[in-house]
Amino acid sequence: MLIENGKRVHAAINIYAEDETYNEIIEQAKILDELGVDGIIMSDGGVIDAVKEAAPHTDIHISTQANTVSYHSANFWYKNGAKRVILGREMNKEQIKTLIENKPKDLEVEIFCHGAICFAYSGRCFLSEFLAGRNGNLGDCAQSCRWAYNVYVEETNNPGELMPVETDEKGTYIFSSKDLCLIKEIPEIIEMGVDSVKIEGRLKTEYYLASVVNAYRNAIDDYYKDPKNYDYRKYMVELEKTKTRGLTTFFFNDKNNKDFQDYGGHQYNNDYEFGGKIIEEKEDKLLIEIRNKLSVGDELELIVPGKIEPVKFKIEKLWNDETLEEIPTVNPGKSEQKVILNKPVVDFKIEKDWILRRKK
């Protein structure tokens, strides 16, 4: 299924299903099959069995929640109809190489390359459901592992005397991990034969996703064009403009790596924010939907798909989108609020839904 912008579409039904949910799952699978979705991502053997019958024209992708960490497991899923396996993030590169060398040739392999790392084993966590009534396995994770917690210790001989354990005034982020980043390792990932890389985007903005996806897309394409001169640093510059926690390679390079917890719960790279989204290019002006306060004089960057360097320009003028009156600033005050501003000087058409980033 190649939709209008030429992208493939994968749908997730990767829950561990209870019996009463199967009728709904089967109906969903039939609809997805009729729509021509390219793949359905699943983890439960019973769901896979049901979907194979309900959606016979759609590829089966095995979710990371199935915890595939060996070629024995990958081969099992292949025998049961899998076209692709999305590996557990607990694997290092040597284990991934071994799996690829011992899998069926036409079984595709996908790995995570960027984004939040689940505190639990490949997403198998019930903390969110326990604390917030939101089931992560049903796609509703509240990311409770990122919250601040007050931790106390009690001495056995003095029950009831609770002594706080603190890192700072905000509490203790004992479950919070850094974000995965394998931009430097892209050459290794390509050369070992990985078919697809996955970017985690739960609870992220369009701005975050546009920045990260564009960086990795450019990195992969550039490596194929000129592998000898691959320099990860120019892509890292773009990744560091997104608000994230600290970055880590997790277990990819070293299974004994311990540098992936972020006990301070800090957000990094706070110099930029989501400015707005392009609605329409009008001669020398842009109509945009704003996401944060914008003022005359602000420095903006236009993220151009397929180009790693953004287009930088300043807001010279702002106009009210309804009255066309010149205004000095605009604040988000309502849903889908719009404004008109001057267009940067470029020799290409600026397309709908491209992202503007604002330098703070």
N, C-alpha and C positions, 0 to 999 in steps of 0.2 A: 504494500500500500504506500505509494508515493503521493503524499498530499501536495497541496499547491506549492509549498516552498521546497519540495524535493526531499523531505525528511521521512525516515521510517518511523513507525509508531509501534511501541510495545506497551502492553497493558499488564498491570500487576493484579493477580489473584493469589498472592503468596501467603495467605493466612493458613493457620492450622485449623481446619474447619470442624465444627461440631455437626452432628447429623442433621439438625434442623435447618442448617444453612445451605444444604446441597441443592435444593430446588432452585434457590435464588442464584447460586453459582452456575448451575447448568443453563439457566435462562440468560445470564450475563454472557456466558461463553458463546452461546448461539448468536447473540447480537453482535459480539465482537467478530465472530467468524463471518457473518454476513457483511459487516462493514469492511472486511479485508485487512484487519489488523495484522501486522507482520509476525508478532510473537506474543504469547501470554506467559508471564513470569509466575512460576509456582514453586511451592516447596513441599506440599503435603501429597504423599503418594496417592491417597484416595481422591484428592482434587484432580491430580494429573490424570488418573484413570478415567474420571468422569468427563473431564474436558477433552480428552482424546476422542471420545465418542461424540460429544456435543459440538466440537469445533475441529472437524477433521482436516480443514484446509489451513490451519494456523500452526506455526511452529511452536514447539514447547521449549521454554527457557527455564532452567532450574535456578531458583532464587538463592541468594547468599544465605538466606535463612535455613536452607537445607543443609548448611554446614559442610559443603563439599571441600575436603582438604586432602584428598588422595585420588590417585588415578583409578584405584579400585572402585571408589564411590562414583567417580565420573563415568566409568565404563558401565556401572549398574544403571545409571540414569540414561545412558545412550541406548542400552538394550530395551529400556522402557519408553523409548520414543523421543528422547531429548535431542534437540538441535544445538543447544548451547547450555553451558554451565557457567554460572557466576560464582566464582570461588569465594570461600571464606577469607576474611581479611587477616586471619591469624597466620597465613602461610608466608614463608620467606621465598626469595627468588629461586633458590635451589630446589625447593619443593615444587614450585610452579613449573620449573624446567622439567623436572622428573615427570610431573603429571602430563605435560604437553608431549613429551617423548613417548609416553606409554598409552596415550588415549587413541581412539579411532581417528583417522585423518580428517574425517568430515564432521567431527564434533567440535564446535566452536568454544573458545574460552574467553571469558570476560573477567576483568579484575577491577577493583576500586583503585582510583588513582588520586582522588582528592575529596576532602570534606570531613565532616564529623565522624569520629570513630565511636562506635557504640561501646559503652562500658561493659556490656554483656557479650557473650559469645555469639558473634555474627547476628546481633539483633534479638537474641533469645532472652528478653528481659520483661519482667512484669512489674517493675518499680513504678512506671507511669500509671498502670492500671490500679495498683495498690494505693498510691498517693492521690491520684487525680481522677480515677475512674475512666482513664483514657488508655485503651489497649494499643500498645505499640504494634502488635502483630496484626491488628485490624487497620493499620495505617494512620493511627491517631496518637502517636507518641507525643507526650508533652515535654520530652527531654528532661525528665526529672533528675537525671544524673548531672545536669548542669546547674542545678539549684544550689544555693548556699545552705549549709546545715550547721546547726549547733550541736556539737558533740561533747558528751560528758563521760567522765570515768567515775566509778564508785569503788572505794576501798572495801574489801570484803568484811573487815571487822567494824566498819562504820556504815552500815546500810542507811541509805537515805541522804548521805552527804555527797552531793553531786558536784564534781569539780569540772569546770568547763575546759575544753581543749580548743584553743583558738589559734588562727593564723593572723587574722586582722579583725577589724570591727564589723566586717560583713559576714563573718562566719568561716566555716571550713568547707572548701569545695573538694571533698575527699573522693568524689566519683568522677570529676571532670577531667577529660582528656584533651590533649592538643588536637589540632586538625591534621589529617593526613595530607601530604603533599609530595608527589612523585614526579614533579616536572623535570628535575635533574636526571631522573632514571628513565625518561622516555626512550632513549636509544636502546637500553637494555630490554625494556618491555617489548619494543618492536622486534628486536633481533631474536628474542626467545620464542616468538611466534604467537603472542597474545593477539586475539582477533579484535577485541573491543575494550576500551577503558570506560569506567563508570564514575560519574561525579555525583557525590551525595548533595542533595539540595533541599532536604526537608526544612521547612520553616524559613527558607531563604527568600530574599527579594529577587525580582526580575533583574535588578542591577547586579546583584552578586552573581547570579547564574550567567548573565551575559558576559561579565568580565572573565569569569573562570573558564567557561566553555570556550570563549574566543581565544583565550591564552593557550589552552591545550590543543585546540584545533590548529592554530598557527604553528605550535611547536611540532606537532606530528607531521603536518604538511611540509614544514621547512626541513625536518630531518630526512624525509624521503627525497626531497629535492637536492639536498647538499649535506649528507651525513657527516662529512669530515669537519665541517665548520659549525656544528651544532653548539650553540651557546645558550644554556638554560637561563642565564641571568636576565636577558631582556624580557623573557616571559615572567620571570619572578617579579620584575618591577610592576607588571600589571596585576599579578596576584596579590601583591602587598598593598595595593590600593583598596582592597576589599577588607571589611571589618571581620577579622577572624580571631581565634585564639592563637597561641603559639603553633608553629608548624613542626611536624615530625614525619619521618619515613616509617614509623611504627616498626613492624617486624620484617619489612621487605628486604633490607640489607643485612639485618642481624636479628635472629630470633631472641637474643639475650638483651636487646635494646631496652633500657629502662626509661629513656627520655621521651615519654609520651604522656605523662600525667601533668595537669596544669592546676596545681593546688590553690593558686591564687584566684582563679576564675576571671582572669583579666581579658579584656578585649584589646586587640592590637590593631595597628594600621587605621587609625581614626582620623586621618587627614582628609579623607574624601567621603562623600555621601551621595546617595541617589538624588539627582537633580530633577529628572523628568523623563518622559517618554515621547518620542516624536509621533504626532498625529498626522501632520501634513506639511509639506514644503510649499510655500507660496511665494514665488518670485524670489525676493531677497529676504524673506522672513520665514520663521518656523512657528507653527502652531503646535504647542506641546501640552501634555498633561503633567502637572507638577507633582513632585513628591516631597519637596522640602522648600523652605523659604528661598526665594531668588531675588537678587537686587542688581540694579545697574552697577557695573564694575566687577561683578563676580567672575571668576575664572571657571570656565566649563571645559569639559572634554567629551567629545562625541566618540562613542565606541563604534567602530566600523567593522562589521563582520568580515572576516578574512584578512584583516590587517591588524598587526600587533601594536602599532603606534596609533594612539588616538589622535583625533583632530582637536587641537587646543585653540580656544578663542575666548574673548571677553564679551559679556553682555554690555552692549553699547546703549540699547534702548529696550524698554518693555512697553507693551500695549495691552490694555484690557481687551480680552477676546470678544466682548459684546459691544462695547461702546467705541473701541479703537482709540480711546484716550490714552495718552502717554502716562505711565506711572513709574515711580522710583523703585518699588518693591512689590512683591506678592507673597502672601502666606497661604499655606494650605488651610482652607476653611470649610471645604465641602468635598464630597466624593466627586472624583473625576474633574477637579478644578483645572481650568485651562488658562494659558497666557500666550501671548505672541511675543517673540523676540527676534533680534537680528540673526541672520543665517551666517555661518562661517564661510569664508571664501574657499570653495572646493570645486574640482572639475568633474564631479559626479553627482548623481541624484541622491539626495538623502531620503531614505525609505521610511515608511510607517513602522512604528514599534522599535526603531533604533533607540538606544539608551544614551542619556546625557548624565554625566557625572559632574558634581560640583566640588571644587576645592574649597575646604573650610578656611 
